[in-house]
């Protein structure tokens, strides 16, 4: 996308500012060459990588191997649980139902927001 944008912008500059046209084309040309080289390198890395070795090692870690590497690592939670306790559920007092009914009466019979209309 950026390659196309650079080319189009350089052509636009050439048309709108002919005195800058050659310089705009030179800059765009160099940018496009560099971008193509980066794209080619990234595609090369896409198919030449260590994905298989990474996956195999990840499976070993999940199976319990390599746990020795964790020795000496400080637990950020200290002696507490890793996940904070969750607050107790809010008890339903029925006030929400009363509020919905009041809203329905105030809105001239229109159904409350979120109500199913059939």
C-alpha positions as CSV (number, residue, x, y, z in Angstrom):
1,X,0.0,0.0,0.0
2,X,2.8,2.5,0.9
3,X,4.6,1.7,-2.3
4,X,1.5,2.6,-4.3
5,X,0.9,5.7,-2.2
6,X,4.5,6.9,-2.7
7,X,4.2,6.4,-6.5
8,X,0.9,8.2,-6.8
9,X,2.0,11.0,-4.6
10,X,5.2,11.5,-6.6
11,X,3.1,11.6,-9.8
12,X,0.7,14.1,-8.2
13,X,3.5,16.3,-7.2
14,X,5.0,16.1,-10.7
15,X,1.6,17.3,-12.1
16,X,0.9,20.0,-9.5
17,X,4.5,21.3,-9.1
18,X,6.4,20.5,-12.2
19,X,9.5,22.2,-10.8
20,X,9.6,19.5,-8.0
21,X,8.6,16.6,-10.2
22,X,12.0,15.1,-10.9
23,X,13.0,15.3,-7.2
24,X,9.7,13.7,-6.1
25,X,10.2,10.9,-8.6
26,X,13.7,10.3,-7.3
27,X,12.6,10.2,-3.7
28,X,9.7,7.9,-4.5
29,X,11.9,5.6,-6.6
30,X,14.4,5.2,-3.8
31,X,11.7,4.6,-1.2
32,X,10.1,2.0,-3.4
33,X,13.4,0.1,-4.0
34,X,14.0,0.0,-0.2
35,X,10.5,-1.1,0.5
36,X,10.7,-3.9,-2.1
37,X,13.9,-5.1,-0.5
38,X,12.2,-5.1,3.0
39,X,9.2,-7.0,1.6
40,X,11.5,-9.6,-0.1
41,X,13.4,-10.1,3.2
42,X,10.3,-10.5,5.2
43,X,8.8,-13.0,2.8
44,X,12.1,-14.9,2.9
45,X,11.9,-15.0,6.7
46,X,8.3,-16.1,6.6
47,X,9.3,-19.5,5.1
48,X,12.8,-19.8,6.6
49,X,12.3,-19.7,10.4
50,X,12.4,-21.7,13.6
51,X,8.6,-22.3,13.9
52,X,8.9,-26.1,14.1
53,X,11.6,-25.9,16.8
54,X,9.6,-23.3,18.7
55,X,6.5,-25.4,18.6
56,X,8.3,-28.5,19.7
57,X,9.9,-26.7,22.7
58,X,6.6,-25.1,23.6
59,X,5.0,-28.5,23.7
60,X,7.8,-29.8,26.0
61,X,7.2,-26.8,28.4
62,X,3.5,-27.5,28.5
63,X,4.3,-31.2,29.3
64,X,6.3,-30.0,32.4
65,X,9.8,-30.1,31.0
66,X,12.3,-27.3,31.7
67,X,10.7,-26.3,35.0
68,X,14.1,-25.8,36.5
69,X,14.4,-22.4,34.6
70,X,11.7,-21.1,37.0
71,X,13.8,-21.6,40.1
72,X,14.7,-18.4,41.8
73,X,12.1,-16.3,40.1
74,X,10.2,-14.0,42.5
75,X,6.5,-14.6,42.6
76,X,5.0,-11.1,42.1
77,X,2.0,-12.0,44.2
78,X,4.2,-12.8,47.2
79,X,2.3,-15.3,49.4
80,X,-1.1,-14.4,48.1
81,X,-3.0,-15.9,45.2
82,X,-1.9,-15.1,41.6
83,X,-5.5,-13.9,40.8
84,X,-7.2,-11.4,43.0
85,X,-10.4,-12.5,44.7
86,X,-13.5,-11.3,42.9
87,X,-16.2,-9.2,44.7
88,X,-19.3,-11.0,45.8
89,X,-22.2,-10.9,43.4
90,X,-24.6,-8.0,43.8
91,X,-28.0,-9.2,45.1
92,X,-31.0,-8.4,43.0
93,X,-33.3,-6.0,45.1
94,X,-36.0,-5.7,42.4
95,X,-35.3,-2.0,42.0
96,X,-34.2,-2.4,38.4
97,X,-37.6,-3.9,37.5
98,X,-39.4,-0.9,39.2
99,X,-37.1,1.5,37.3
100,X,-38.0,-0.2,33.9
101,X,-41.7,0.2,34.7
102,X,-41.3,3.8,35.6
103,X,-39.3,4.5,32.4
104,X,-42.0,2.8,30.3
105,X,-44.7,5.1,31.9
106,X,-42.5,8.2,31.3
107,X,-41.9,7.4,27.7
108,X,-45.5,7.6,26.6
109,X,-45.9,3.8,26.2
110,X,-42.8,3.3,24.1
111,X,-41.0,0.1,25.2
112,X,-38.0,0.5,27.5
113,X,-34.6,0.3,25.9
114,X,-33.6,-3.4,25.5
115,X,-37.1,-4.6,25.6
116,X,-38.1,-7.1,22.9
117,X,-40.8,-5.7,20.6
118,X,-42.8,-8.3,18.8
